[in-house]
Amino acid sequence: MSLELDKMNGKIIEQWFENHIDISPEEKNIFFNVKKEIQGDIKVFYDMNRIIMIGEGVLDLKKYNIYFECRDGQCLLNTLYGKMYMESMKFRTIIATFIETYEPIYPIGTVLQLKKEAFNNVLDISKIDDLKVVIAHRFVPINDNRYIPYIGFIYPIGPTGEENDALHFTAPAIEKVIHMGYSDEQEDAYIFNLKSTAISKLNMHSVAFMTREEMKDGIFQNK
């Protein structure tokens, strides 16, 4: 990630925090310093999210001087920059925001190999060796609170008008990048505007971070 892009993402996080007065300045400072410690290692936030969703667990990252623990609906985050306790789902909202902001967004035309097991409810994966898609759409809203990060067409078939010719997916479903689409400064500015609008202004989150209640309501289904 370029220094300029990192600054743009930091601005999105700052705007988001400004809209959440229920988060104290001390808590905001701890989160910013954690991000500074881990640099681009967003997996740390994913591991925290996994522990929250399990309901309990410990993450002891000595190389980053970070200790994280969740149980009984509460989380403890202990760092060189301070210690804080927070309700687990409130904590999850914050780390989801960091993930969605700092995670790279691949350009239109990028060819990806997806984890085919993630689509066994919509495709007969027994007949598929490698599931490849071409990114066609990004940040597609499905309601006032949630968006789909990516929609792609199956490679090399492309759009057919038939059911399941386009797959909705999130970053965890990506196995690897096969071919990167074209990107320039115009693309960076566009992604900044997309993220800024969806995340900091509209307070939306990816379907990757749906609550259990939303999953039960079936607000997101691959079509």
Backbone as CSV, one residue per row, in Angstrom:
resi,resn,N_x,N_y,N_z,CA_x,CA_y,CA_z,C_x,C_y,C_z
1,MET,0.848,-1.197,0.000,0.000,0.000,0.000,0.884,1.248,0.000
2,SER,0.605,2.202,-0.914,1.407,3.406,-0.992,1.162,4.288,0.220
3,LEU,2.133,5.159,0.497,2.006,6.069,1.637,0.796,6.971,1.477
4,GLU,0.546,7.435,0.252,-0.584,8.314,-0.011,-1.905,7.590,0.243
5,LEU,-1.992,6.326,-0.202,-3.208,5.547,0.004,-3.424,5.269,1.485
6,ASP,-2.336,5.042,2.216,-2.428,4.811,3.651,-2.973,6.050,4.361
7,LYS,-2.535,7.227,3.929,-3.042,8.476,4.512,-4.528,8.656,4.218
8,MET,-4.941,8.315,3.005,-6.347,8.431,2.625,-7.216,7.507,3.474
9,ASN,-6.727,6.284,3.707,-7.474,5.356,4.538,-7.544,5.841,5.986
10,GLY,-6.435,6.413,6.469,-6.428,6.967,7.821,-7.455,8.070,7.990
11,LYS,-7.654,8.849,6.940,-8.650,9.917,6.973,-10.061,9.349,7.097
12,ILE,-10.321,8.227,6.410,-11.640,7.582,6.498,-11.907,7.124,7.927
13,ILE,-10.893,6.509,8.558,-11.042,6.056,9.945,-11.292,7.233,10.868
14,GLU,-10.563,8.319,10.687,-10.746,9.512,11.525,-12.165,10.055,11.383
15,GLN,-12.675,10.104,10.142,-14.041,10.572,9.920,-15.053,9.659,10.614
16,TRP,-14.804,8.348,10.538,-15.720,7.388,11.165,-15.735,7.573,12.678
17,PHE,-14.555,7.729,13.272,-14.472,7.936,14.721,-15.163,9.231,15.147
18,GLU,-15.046,10.272,14.333,-15.699,11.546,14.653,-17.210,11.403,14.767
19,ASN,-17.768,10.446,14.033,-19.218,10.218,14.051,-19.659,9.296,15.181
20,HIS,-18.711,8.809,15.990,-19.037,7.878,17.069,-18.533,8.446,18.398
21,ILE,-19.366,9.266,19.000,-18.983,9.927,20.248,-18.986,8.960,21.429
22,ASP,-19.522,7.743,21.212,-19.530,6.743,22.285,-18.174,6.067,22.454
23,ILE,-17.218,6.397,21.582,-15.862,5.865,21.697,-14.961,6.973,22.228
24,SER,-14.310,6.732,23.353,-13.528,7.783,24.017,-12.248,8.094,23.242
25,PRO,-11.679,9.291,23.457,-10.406,9.629,22.806,-9.297,8.641,23.164
26,GLU,-9.286,8.145,24.403,-8.275,7.171,24.820,-8.412,5.867,24.027
27,GLU,-9.672,5.410,23.840,-9.909,4.191,23.080,-9.518,4.371,21.620
28,LYS,-9.848,5.523,21.049,-9.472,5.811,19.665,-7.954,5.782,19.509
29,ASN,-7.250,6.365,20.473,-5.790,6.422,20.414,-5.182,5.025,20.456
30,ILE,-5.738,4.149,21.295,-5.245,2.778,21.376,-5.407,2.073,20.040
31,PHE,-6.578,2.213,19.409,-6.821,1.548,18.126,-5.877,2.066,17.041
32,PHE,-5.656,3.375,16.991,-4.756,3.924,15.983,-3.329,3.411,16.180
33,ASN,-2.903,3.297,17.434,-1.553,2.820,17.704,-1.411,1.331,17.435
34,VAL,-2.482,0.560,17.653,-2.459,-0.852,17.287,-2.270,-0.985,15.781
35,LYS,-3.008,-0.179,15.010,-2.854,-0.204,13.550,-1.425,0.158,13.157
36,LYS,-0.834,1.120,13.857,0.536,1.520,13.552,1.505,0.368,13.837
37,GLU,1.260,-0.379,14.917,2.122,-1.493,15.292,2.062,-2.622,14.264
38,ILE,0.857,-2.970,13.841,0.716,-4.137,12.953,0.965,-3.788,11.490
39,GLN,1.071,-2.497,11.177,1.283,-2.051,9.805,0.199,-2.620,8.893
40,GLY,0.553,-3.430,7.911,-0.439,-3.958,6.974,-0.945,-5.346,7.322
41,ASP,-0.631,-5.826,8.522,-1.013,-7.178,8.913,-2.473,-7.205,9.393
42,ILE,-3.406,-7.060,8.447,-4.827,-7.003,8.775,-5.323,-8.323,9.356
43,LYS,-4.551,-9.403,9.171,-4.935,-10.702,9.732,-5.142,-10.609,11.241
44,VAL,-4.419,-9.711,11.899,-4.580,-9.530,13.355,-6.027,-9.173,13.683
45,PHE,-6.607,-8.251,12.922,-7.991,-7.852,13.156,-8.951,-8.995,12.823
46,TYR,-8.635,-9.759,11.767,-9.466,-10.921,11.437,-9.437,-11.944,12.569
47,ASP,-8.265,-12.149,13.176,-8.152,-13.093,14.291,-8.962,-12.616,15.497
48,MET,-8.955,-11.309,15.736,-9.772,-10.757,16.815,-11.253,-10.993,16.539
49,ASN,-11.654,-10.762,15.298,-13.051,-10.966,14.911,-13.454,-12.425,15.099
50,ARG,-12.558,-13.351,14.731,-12.854,-14.778,14.876,-13.099,-15.135,16.345
51,ILE,-12.276,-14.594,17.241,-12.439,-14.866,18.669,-13.769,-14.330,19.182
52,ILE,-14.137,-13.132,18.733,-15.415,-12.546,19.151,-16.571,-13.422,18.696
53,MET,-16.511,-13.905,17.450,-17.612,-14.706,16.923,-17.688,-16.078,17.588
54,ILE,-16.542,-16.627,17.996,-16.553,-17.878,18.749,-17.181,-17.661,20.122
55,GLY,-16.931,-16.495,20.690,-17.498,-16.164,22.001,-16.470,-16.046,23.098
56,GLU,-15.295,-16.641,22.893,-14.212,-16.528,23.861,-12.909,-16.978,23.228
57,GLY,-11.805,-16.496,23.813,-10.495,-16.869,23.303,-9.461,-15.816,23.625
58,VAL,-8.194,-16.159,23.318,-7.070,-15.279,23.636,-6.184,-15.145,22.404
59,LEU,-5.687,-13.935,22.183,-4.715,-13.659,21.131,-3.553,-12.927,21.785
60,ASP,-2.410,-13.607,21.892,-1.235,-13.047,22.558,-0.145,-12.841,21.518
61,LEU,-0.025,-11.608,21.037,0.917,-11.282,19.969,2.092,-10.504,20.544
62,LYS,3.085,-11.232,20.997,4.223,-10.597,21.675,5.026,-9.708,20.728
63,LYS,5.099,-10.085,19.446,5.883,-9.276,18.511,5.270,-7.897,18.290
64,TYR,3.943,-7.780,18.536,3.285,-6.485,18.423,2.947,-5.884,19.789
65,ASN,3.314,-6.587,20.868,2.970,-6.141,22.225,1.461,-5.953,22.379
66,ILE,0.707,-6.929,21.863,-0.764,-6.881,21.915,-1.290,-8.144,22.595
67,TYR,-2.126,-7.937,23.586,-2.823,-9.046,24.227,-4.317,-8.769,24.119
68,PHE,-5.056,-9.748,23.572,-6.492,-9.591,23.358,-7.215,-10.808,23.913
69,GLU,-8.283,-10.563,24.667,-9.042,-11.655,25.260,-10.520,-11.311,25.282
70,CYS,-11.346,-12.289,24.952,-12.797,-12.105,25.004,-13.434,-13.254,25.769
71,ARG,-14.438,-12.917,26.579,-15.286,-13.908,27.232,-16.472,-13.195,27.858
72,ASP,-17.581,-13.900,27.927,-18.801,-13.373,28.551,-19.250,-12.037,27.947
73,GLY,-19.067,-11.898,26.617,-19.550,-10.701,25.935,-18.697,-9.463,26.124
74,GLN,-17.516,-9.602,26.733,-16.621,-8.479,26.955,-15.237,-8.793,26.398
75,CYS,-14.539,-7.750,25.929,-13.194,-7.921,25.388,-12.201,-7.033,26.135
76,LEU,-11.009,-7.570,26.320,-9.888,-6.815,26.890,-8.830,-6.668,25.811
77,LEU,-8.364,-5.445,25.599,-7.254,-5.181,24.700,-6.166,-4.486,25.500
78,ASN,-5.002,-5.134,25.621,-3.895,-4.594,26.400,-2.706,-4.369,25.471
79,THR,-2.215,-3.116,25.407,-1.115,-2.755,24.512,-0.132,-1.852,25.245
80,LEU,0.964,-1.528,24.572,1.921,-0.574,25.133,1.304,0.806,25.309
81,TYR,0.212,1.048,24.589,-0.389,2.378,24.570,-1.591,2.505,25.507
82,GLY,-1.874,1.428,26.225,-2.985,1.474,27.163,-3.798,0.202,27.158
83,LYS,-4.681,0.106,28.137,-5.544,-1.054,28.301,-6.995,-0.599,28.237
84,MET,-7.858,-1.402,27.612,-9.266,-1.031,27.524,-10.148,-2.267,27.562
85,TYR,-11.341,-2.088,28.142,-12.390,-3.101,28.135,-13.552,-2.576,27.295
86,MET,-14.158,-3.457,26.516,-15.259,-3.013,25.663,-16.194,-4.178,25.382
87,GLU,-17.483,-3.886,25.276,-18.462,-4.900,24.896,-18.059,-5.498,23.544
88,SER,-18.155,-6.815,23.416,-17.555,-7.511,22.273,-18.094,-7.062,20.922
89,MET,-19.415,-6.852,20.780,-19.957,-6.478,19.482,-19.604,-5.037,19.120
90,LYS,-19.441,-4.177,20.132,-18.975,-2.816,19.866,-17.530,-2.868,19.376
91,PHE,-16.738,-3.730,20.013,-15.352,-3.913,19.586,-15.312,-4.431,18.154
92,ARG,-16.189,-5.380,17.864,-16.224,-5.966,16.521,-16.539,-4.919,15.458
93,THR,-17.431,-3.995,15.760,-17.768,-2.938,14.806,-16.542,-2.107,14.459
94,ILE,-15.717,-1.821,15.478,-14.521,-1.006,15.246,-13.498,-1.758,14.407
95,ILE,-13.217,-3.020,14.752,-12.203,-3.745,13.974,-12.706,-4.048,12.564
96,ALA,-14.019,-4.229,12.417,-14.569,-4.400,11.065,-14.313,-3.159,10.230
97,THR,-14.455,-1.989,10.847,-14.206,-0.728,10.143,-12.753,-0.619,9.705
98,PHE,-11.831,-1.017,10.580,-10.414,-0.987,10.208,-10.131,-1.959,9.061
99,ILE,-10.691,-3.162,9.141,-10.471,-4.148,8.072,-11.006,-3.620,6.742
100,GLU,-12.240,-3.139,6.757,-12.880,-2.682,5.518,-12.164,-1.474,4.928
101,THR,-11.577,-0.654,5.797,-10.888,0.539,5.318,-9.517,0.224,4.747
102,TYR,-8.744,-0.596,5.451,-7.354,-0.827,5.054,-7.156,-2.026,4.125
103,GLU,-8.154,-2.875,4.028,-8.021,-4.007,3.117,-7.999,-3.497,1.673
104,PRO,-7.068,-3.989,0.851,-7.021,-3.512,-0.542,-8.275,-3.904,-1.313
105,ILE,-8.714,-3.009,-2.191,-9.855,-3.274,-3.068,-9.304,-3.480,-4.475
106,TYR,-9.558,-4.662,-5.036,-8.999,-4.982,-6.345,-9.756,-4.272,-7.458
107,PRO,-9.039,-3.842,-8.505,-9.662,-3.102,-9.614,-10.634,-3.951,-10.434
108,ILE,-11.520,-3.249,-11.139,-12.382,-3.900,-12.129,-11.496,-4.654,-13.125
109,GLY,-11.921,-5.840,-13.505,-11.150,-6.625,-14.467,-10.144,-7.565,-13.838
110,THR,-9.956,-7.484,-12.515,-9.040,-8.401,-11.842,-9.605,-9.821,-11.880
111,VAL,-8.745,-10.780,-12.196,-9.147,-12.186,-12.207,-8.670,-12.831,-10.900
112,LEU,-9.611,-13.425,-10.179,-9.312,-14.027,-8.881,-9.659,-15.506,-8.895
113,GLN,-8.917,-16.275,-8.125,-9.331,-17.640,-7.832,-9.988,-17.619,-6.462
114,LEU,-11.218,-18.133,-6.385,-11.963,-18.131,-5.143,-11.907,-19.503,-4.467
115,LYS,-12.147,-19.510,-3.173,-12.258,-20.768,-2.428,-13.610,-21.383,-2.784
116,LYS,-13.582,-22.415,-3.588,-14.836,-22.941,-4.129,-15.760,-23.470,-3.035
117,GLU,-15.198,-23.866,-1.880,-16.030,-24.371,-0.790,-16.987,-23.303,-0.269
118,ALA,-16.637,-22.036,-0.484,-17.495,-20.944,-0.013,-18.780,-20.833,-0.826
119,PHE,-18.861,-21.575,-1.944,-20.014,-21.447,-2.841,-20.732,-22.776,-3.063
120,ASN,-20.530,-23.721,-2.140,-21.153,-25.034,-2.332,-22.668,-25.004,-2.193
121,ASN,-23.208,-23.861,-1.703,-24.674,-23.752,-1.616,-25.289,-23.217,-2.902
122,VAL,-24.455,-22.728,-3.832,-24.999,-22.177,-5.077,-24.409,-22.835,-6.326
123,LEU,-23.302,-23.561,-6.177,-22.659,-24.201,-7.326,-22.382,-25.666,-7.027
124,ASP,-22.343,-26.472,-8.078,-21.921,-27.856,-7.934,-20.400,-27.874,-8.005
125,ILE,-19.742,-27.705,-6.846,-18.291,-27.546,-6.835,-17.556,-28.841,-7.177
126,SER,-18.264,-29.972,-7.177,-17.628,-31.238,-7.533,-17.185,-31.253,-8.998
127,LYS,-17.797,-30.384,-9.797,-17.472,-30.314,-11.223,-16.486,-29.187,-11.545
128,ILE,-15.991,-28.512,-10.486,-15.115,-27.358,-10.684,-13.741,-27.641,-10.098
129,ASP,-12.693,-27.495,-10.907,-11.324,-27.637,-10.404,-10.867,-26.340,-9.754
130,ASP,-10.895,-25.266,-10.523,-10.517,-23.948,-10.015,-11.637,-22.964,-10.321
131,LEU,-12.128,-22.295,-9.300,-13.203,-21.328,-9.480,-12.594,-19.944,-9.673
132,LYS,-12.643,-19.454,-10.910,-12.081,-18.138,-11.231,-13.202,-17.174,-11.586
133,VAL,-13.060,-15.919,-11.164,-14.026,-14.883,-11.511,-13.302,-13.624,-11.954
134,VAL,-14.003,-12.830,-12.752,-13.518,-11.501,-13.141,-14.365,-10.473,-12.399
135,ILE,-13.712,-9.575,-11.656,-14.448,-8.565,-10.898,-15.177,-7.615,-11.851
136,ALA,-16.482,-7.462,-11.615,-17.297,-6.584,-12.462,-17.903,-5.420,-11.683
137,HIS,-18.185,-5.631,-10.386,-18.796,-4.583,-9.556,-18.178,-4.607,-8.167
138,ARG,-18.170,-3.438,-7.512,-17.630,-3.338,-6.160,-18.526,-2.449,-5.303
139,PHE,-18.530,-2.718,-4.003,-19.288,-1.929,-3.033,-20.749,-1.758,-3.474
140,VAL,-21.427,-2.871,-3.640,-22.825,-2.850,-4.074,-23.738,-2.892,-2.849
141,PRO,-24.530,-1.826,-2.588,-25.399,-1.819,-1.401,-26.558,-2.799,-1.555
142,ILE,-26.896,-3.484,-0.456,-28.056,-4.375,-0.480,-29.155,-3.873,0.458
143,ASN,-28.805,-2.975,1.377,-29.790,-2.262,2.200,-29.093,-1.050,2.797
144,ASP,-29.685,-0.417,3.778,-29.108,0.814,4.334,-27.862,0.560,5.171
145,ASN,-27.626,-0.702,5.568,-26.536,-0.999,6.494,-25.423,-1.864,5.911
146,ARG,-25.713,-2.572,4.821,-24.772,-3.560,4.324,-24.469,-3.385,2.837
147,TYR,-23.238,-3.738,2.471,-22.862,-3.729,1.057,-22.098,-5.014,0.728
148,ILE,-22.119,-5.379,-0.543,-21.352,-6.519,-1.047,-20.038,-5.969,-1.620
149,PRO,-18.902,-6.398,-1.116,-17.630,-5.863,-1.612,-17.383,-6.134,-3.099
150,TYR,-17.746,-7.350,-3.567,-17.446,-7.713,-4.946,-18.578,-8.518,-5.578
151,ILE,-18.776,-8.276,-6.865,-19.568,-9.171,-7.699,-18.722,-9.484,-8.926
152,GLY,-18.584,-10.771,-9.231,-17.756,-11.157,-10.364,-18.432,-12.195,-11.232
153,PHE,-18.043,-12.230,-12.493,-18.541,-13.235,-13.429,-17.530,-14.374,-13.549
154,ILE,-18.059,-15.586,-13.670,-17.207,-16.760,-13.738,-16.344,-16.725,-15.003
155,TYR,-15.049,-16.928,-14.818,-14.083,-16.936,-15.927,-13.943,-18.361,-16.455
156,PRO,-13.886,-18.546,-17.785,-13.898,-17.539,-18.857,-15.283,-17.323,-19.467
157,ILE,-16.328,-17.788,-18.791,-17.667,-17.763,-19.387,-18.219,-16.354,-19.500
158,GLY,-18.085,-15.567,-18.412,-18.633,-14.221,-18.411,-20.136,-14.232,-18.191
159,PRO,-20.799,-13.083,-18.373,-22.253,-13.006,-18.146,-23.030,-13.822,-19.168
160,THR,-23.966,-14.627,-18.668,-24.788,-15.463,-19.549,-26.279,-15.177,-19.385
161,GLY,-26.627,-14.477,-18.311,-28.039,-14.240,-18.026,-28.677,-15.384,-17.270
162,GLU,-27.922,-16.455,-17.055,-28.446,-17.600,-16.319,-28.196,-17.435,-14.818
163,GLU,-28.896,-18.248,-14.032,-28.749,-18.187,-12.583,-27.316,-18.514,-12.168
164,ASN,-26.799,-17.740,-11.224,-25.458,-17.938,-10.654,-24.326,-17.669,-11.635
165,ASP,-24.591,-16.904,-12.702,-23.468,-16.555,-13.579,-22.613,-15.463,-12.943
166,ALA,-23.169,-14.751,-11.957,-22.416,-13.752,-11.207,-22.383,-14.176,-9.748
167,LEU,-21.214,-14.092,-9.126,-21.056,-14.486,-7.739,-20.803,-13.269,-6.859
168,HIS,-21.508,-13.208,-5.728,-21.267,-12.188,-4.719,-20.226,-12.745,-3.750
169,PHE,-19.202,-11.979,-3.438,-18.201,-12.526,-2.525,-17.486,-11.428,-1.749
170,THR,-16.828,-11.864,-0.684,-16.076,-10.967,0.194,-14.609,-11.371,0.178
171,ALA,-13.757,-10.559,0.781,-12.312,-10.817,0.748,-11.915,-12.187,1.298
172,PRO,-12.530,-12.688,2.390,-12.121,-14.004,2.893,-12.346,-15.154,1.906
173,ALA,-13.176,-14.943,0.890,-13.434,-16.003,-0.102,-12.365,-16.049,-1.188
174,ILE,-11.440,-15.087,-1.182,-10.420,-15.009,-2.225,-9.247,-15.928,-1.899
175,GLU,-8.925,-16.822,-2.838,-7.784,-17.735,-2.685,-6.498,-17.053,-3.115
176,LYS,-6.515,-16.478,-4.331,-5.323,-15.784,-4.819,-5.691,-14.900,-6.007
177,VAL,-4.808,-13.959,-6.299,-4.965,-13.074,-7.453,-4.236,-13.704,-8.637
178,ILE,-4.958,-13.881,-9.729,-4.372,-14.460,-10.944,-3.899,-13.360,-11.894
179,HIS,-4.716,-12.336,-12.039,-4.365,-11.219,-12.929,-4.952,-9.938,-12.354
180,MET,-4.116,-8.925,-12.154,-4.563,-7.660,-11.579,-5.102,-6.741,-12.667
181,GLY,-6.283,-6.171,-12.443,-6.855,-5.215,-13.376,-6.107,-3.885,-13.355
182,TYR,-6.427,-3.055,-14.302,-5.736,-1.761,-14.439,-6.057,-0.837,-13.270
183,SER,-5.035,-0.135,-12.783,-5.225,0.794,-11.671,-4.314,1.995,-11.864
184,ASP,-4.812,3.190,-11.501,-4.006,4.407,-11.551,-4.477,5.347,-10.444
185,GLU,-4.043,6.600,-10.483,-4.436,7.557,-9.444,-5.938,7.801,-9.448
186,GLN,-6.548,7.732,-10.614,-7.990,7.904,-10.726,-8.717,6.782,-9.965
187,GLU,-8.190,5.558,-10.093,-8.746,4.413,-9.378,-8.621,4.607,-7.862
188,ASP,-7.444,5.071,-7.407,-7.245,5.303,-5.975,-8.250,6.313,-5.430
189,ALA,-8.457,7.394,-6.188,-9.401,8.426,-5.755,-10.825,7.884,-5.731
190,TYR,-11.164,7.046,-6.707,-12.505,6.474,-6.768,-12.759,5.549,-5.579
191,ILE,-11.779,4.700,-5.260,-11.920,3.786,-4.129,-12.009,4.565,-2.826
192,PHE,-11.226,5.634,-2.714,-11.316,6.473,-1.511,-12.725,7.023,-1.357
193,ASN,-13.304,7.512,-2.441,-14.666,8.051,-2.378,-15.691,6.973,-2.042
194,LEU,-15.516,5.776,-2.619,-16.418,4.660,-2.314,-16.375,4.329,-0.828
195,LYS,-15.161,4.146,-0.312,-15.002,3.789,1.096,-15.486,4.913,2.014
196,SER,-15.115,6.129,1.679,-15.500,7.260,2.511,-17.009,7.384,2.616
197,THR,-17.695,7.224,1.489,-19.155,7.336,1.487,-19.803,6.184,2.252
198,ALA,-19.402,4.953,1.918,-20.039,3.776,2.523,-19.699,3.635,3.998
199,ILE,-18.415,3.810,4.345,-17.965,3.504,5.702,-18.142,4.674,6.656
200,SER,-17.573,5.835,6.311,-17.583,6.934,7.284,-18.851,7.779,7.240
201,LYS,-19.462,7.942,6.057,-20.647,8.800,5.961,-21.949,8.023,6.189
202,LEU,-22.075,6.839,5.582,-23.318,6.068,5.685,-23.260,4.997,6.770
203,ASN,-22.063,4.817,7.358,-21.896,3.844,8.450,-22.320,2.442,8.021
204,MET,-21.949,2.058,6.810,-22.263,0.725,6.296,-21.120,-0.235,6.589
205,HIS,-21.457,-1.540,6.584,-20.445,-2.568,6.755,-20.648,-3.662,5.711
206,SER,-19.560,-4.352,5.412,-19.612,-5.453,4.462,-20.499,-6.576,4.984
207,VAL,-21.073,-7.348,4.048,-21.848,-8.525,4.439,-20.968,-9.548,5.150
208,ALA,-19.640,-9.405,5.047,-18.729,-10.309,5.754,-18.875,-10.176,7.260
209,PHE,-19.423,-9.045,7.716,-19.560,-8.804,9.145,-21.024,-8.727,9.575
210,MET,-21.863,-9.480,8.883,-23.269,-9.535,9.276,-23.412,-10.151,10.664
211,THR,-24.410,-9.694,11.389,-24.714,-10.293,12.683,-25.464,-11.605,12.475
212,ARG,-25.556,-12.387,13.522,-26.295,-13.647,13.435,-27.764,-13.408,13.093
213,GLU,-28.311,-12.305,13.638,-29.715,-11.978,13.373,-29.941,-11.695,11.898
214,GLU,-29.010,-10.960,11.286,-29.143,-10.651,9.861,-29.021,-11.920,9.027
215,MET,-28.147,-12.827,9.438,-28.011,-14.086,8.701,-29.296,-14.906,8.776
216,LYS,-29.903,-14.910,9.958,-31.160,-15.648,10.135,-32.270,-15.047,9.281
217,ASP,-32.230,-13.702,9.133,-33.255,-13.029,8.332,-33.035,-13.226,6.836
218,GLY,-31.840,-13.729,6.467,-31.545,-14.009,5.063,-31.492,-12.779,4.197
219,ILE,-30.870,-11.686,4.726,-30.829,-10.455,3.939,-29.800,-10.548,2.809
220,PHE,-28.904,-11.534,2.871,-27.876,-11.659,1.821,-27.827,-13.103,1.348
221,GLN,-28.056,-13.281,0.087,-27.928,-14.599,-0.503,-27.228,-14.450,-1.846
222,ASN,-26.353,-15.392,-2.157,-25.732,-15.380,-3.492,-26.787,-15.686,-4.527
223,LYS,-26.857,-14.906,-5.557,-27.881,-15.090,-6.579,-27.223,-15.310,-7.934
